[in-house]
């Protein structure tokens, strides 16, 4: 029975009568690649390894006459991982914003299903474990070559492809890499591989490794579908500076956002406090406006009073020029006495006792003389007699 996904390579110990048996040397990849595996094959029915394998199905064969080797033609995965100790530096930030680092180690064992341990590459003097995964497949027409050359797919893996893959990975990562020109992204340049290229330019390394491994696979009659590099165990000393820089940048952004949030909170609190004090603020503003108006009013009244006093002074000066300083002084004193009588009526009794004893006469300047006599009597509290009024002169006809 040839199960699905497999082919049977027949090694015959007998030949069918009447079959023309011509042994032919057949090379993998049709001999297009130098160094490809080759094996002598015969047509079906002849003694030897048949050129055409048996496809999935049931066959009636004598096991003593025919030896059947099953070859898996499905895609298989070969993993190269484990077998090293990984060093890690963890970064943390305390409450004060200080960055702290702690080193730890992790043992990476070789998995039972792995094809082999990780490949150790040397880049810039550092030994770096590099894990990878390889997808392989045997073309049914190449199955007789695989069986005839090495015996089977496991032998191809252990004897041919695994040593070739390890050598190619070390050679590619430890030599040059083709990357975009930093001055002109449209161009590509070659330069020495760096440790961080295992992370930053992994695609370019995968492509270079895959091209070389595919060529080795075709030599052995195996098709390499793809190669994918895993996570390299880069020494943490090379990464900690970058990690600290990234963490510092993130902390800076966080501090800036916190400062912005605090500023917004302060503005909100100020706005809330202003809203709560709005009635008092309005009262204060109104009081300020009222005070301003009062200031203007008092300034205006002061200017008016000054103008009044200036005009009054000029009037008194003119009055003094006409009546004389003594009479003007007497009139001012009289005005003050009358003003006092108006404010304090009880003084009127004193004036009442004095008035009957004072006789004011007419004539030229009689009004002024009478006022003077009255004032003199009040001040001295002595009876005063004024001159009798003069008779007017007879009118002339």
DATATA-V239476 format. One record per backbone hydrogen bond with DSSP energy under -0.5 kcal/mol. NH is the residue of the N-H (numbers start at 0). CO is the residue of the C=O. If there is no record, write none. Layout:
nh = <NH | NH>
co = <CO | CO>
//
This chain:
nh = <1 | 2 | 5 | 6 | 7 | 8 | 8 | 9 | 10 | 11 | 11 | 12 | 15 | 18 | 20 | 21 | 23 | 25 | 25 | 27 | 29 | 30 | 31 | 35 | 36 | 38 | 40 | 41 | 45 | 47 | 49 | 49 | 50 | 53 | 56 | 60 | 62 | 64 | 65 | 66 | 67 | 68 | 68 | 69 | 70 | 72 | 73 | 75 | 77 | 77 | 78 | 79 | 80 | 80 | 82 | 83 | 85 | 85 | 87 | 89 | 89 | 91 | 93 | 96 | 99 | 101 | 103 | 105 | 107 | 107 | 108 | 110 | 113 | 114 | 115 | 117 | 118 | 120 | 120 | 122 | 122 | 125 | 127 | 127 | 129 | 130 | 131 | 132 | 133 | 134 | 135 | 135 | 136 | 138 | 138 | 141 | 142 | 142 | 145 | 146 | 147 | 148 | 149 | 150 | 151 | 155 | 156 | 157 | 158 | 159 | 159 | 160 | 161 | 163 | 164 | 165 | 166 | 167 | 168 | 169 | 170 | 171 | 172 | 173 | 174 | 176 | 178 | 178 | 180 | 180 | 186 | 188 | 190 | 192 | 196 | 197 | 198 | 199 | 200 | 201 | 204 | 205 | 206 | 207 | 208 | 209 | 210 | 211 | 212 | 213 | 214 | 215 | 216 | 217 | 218 | 219 | 219 | 220 | 221 | 222 | 223 | 224 | 224 | 225 | 227 | 229 | 231 | 232 | 233 | 237 | 238 | 238 | 239 | 240 | 242 | 243 | 244 | 245 | 246 | 247 | 248 | 249 | 250 | 251 | 252 | 253 | 254 | 255 | 256 | 257 | 258 | 259 | 260 | 261 | 262 | 263 | 264 | 265 | 266 | 267 | 268 | 269 | 270 | 271 | 272 | 273 | 274 | 275 | 276 | 277 | 280 | 281 | 282 | 283 | 284 | 285 | 286 | 287 | 288 | 289 | 290 | 291 | 292 | 293 | 294 | 295 | 296 | 297 | 298 | 299 | 300 | 301 | 302 | 303 | 304 | 305 | 306 | 307 | 308 | 309 | 310 | 311 | 312 | 313 | 314 | 315 | 316 | 317 | 318 | 319 | 320 | 321 | 322 | 323 | 323 | 327 | 328 | 329 | 330 | 331 | 332 | 333 | 334 | 335 | 336 | 337 | 338 | 339 | 340 | 341 | 342 | 343 | 346 | 347 | 348 | 350 | 351 | 352 | 353 | 354 | 355 | 356 | 357 | 358 | 358 | 359 | 360 | 365 | 368 | 369 | 370 | 371 | 372 | 373 | 374 | 375 | 376 | 377 | 378 | 379 | 380 | 381 | 383 | 385>
co = <56 | 0 | 2 | 70 | 53 | 6 | 68 | 7 | 66 | 9 | 47 | 64 | 44 | 15 | 18 | 19 | 40 | 23 | 38 | 36 | 26 | 27 | 28 | 32 | 218 | 25 | 23 | 48 | 42 | 11 | 9 | 47 | 41 | 7 | 1 | 58 | 60 | 61 | 61 | 10 | 65 | 8 | 66 | 67 | 6 | 4 | 4 | 135 | 75 | 133 | 76 | 131 | 78 | 115 | 107 | 107 | 83 | 105 | 103 | 87 | 101 | 99 | 97 | 93 | 91 | 89 | 87 | 85 | 83 | 105 | 106 | 108 | 110 | 78 | 78 | 81 | 129 | 118 | 127 | 120 | 125 | 122 | 120 | 125 | 118 | 128 | 79 | 227 | 77 | 225 | 75 | 133 | 222 | 136 | 220 | 138 | 138 | 139 | 141 | 142 | 143 | 144 | 145 | 145 | 145 | 151 | 152 | 153 | 154 | 154 | 155 | 155 | 156 | 159 | 160 | 161 | 162 | 163 | 164 | 165 | 166 | 167 | 168 | 169 | 171 | 190 | 176 | 188 | 183 | 186 | 183 | 178 | 176 | 174 | 193 | 194 | 195 | 195 | 196 | 198 | 200 | 201 | 202 | 203 | 204 | 205 | 206 | 207 | 208 | 209 | 210 | 211 | 212 | 213 | 214 | 215 | 216 | 217 | 216 | 136 | 221 | 134 | 222 | 134 | 132 | 130 | 229 | 128 | 231 | 234 | 234 | 235 | 235 | 236 | 238 | 239 | 240 | 241 | 242 | 243 | 244 | 245 | 246 | 247 | 248 | 249 | 250 | 251 | 252 | 253 | 254 | 255 | 256 | 257 | 258 | 259 | 260 | 261 | 262 | 263 | 264 | 265 | 266 | 267 | 268 | 269 | 270 | 271 | 272 | 274 | 276 | 277 | 278 | 279 | 280 | 281 | 282 | 283 | 284 | 285 | 286 | 287 | 288 | 289 | 290 | 291 | 292 | 293 | 294 | 295 | 296 | 297 | 298 | 299 | 300 | 301 | 302 | 303 | 304 | 305 | 306 | 307 | 308 | 309 | 310 | 311 | 312 | 313 | 314 | 315 | 316 | 317 | 318 | 318 | 319 | 323 | 324 | 325 | 326 | 327 | 328 | 329 | 330 | 331 | 332 | 333 | 334 | 335 | 336 | 337 | 338 | 339 | 343 | 344 | 345 | 346 | 347 | 348 | 349 | 350 | 351 | 353 | 354 | 356 | 383 | 357 | 358 | 362 | 364 | 365 | 366 | 367 | 368 | 369 | 370 | 371 | 372 | 373 | 374 | 375 | 376 | 376 | 356 | 358>
//
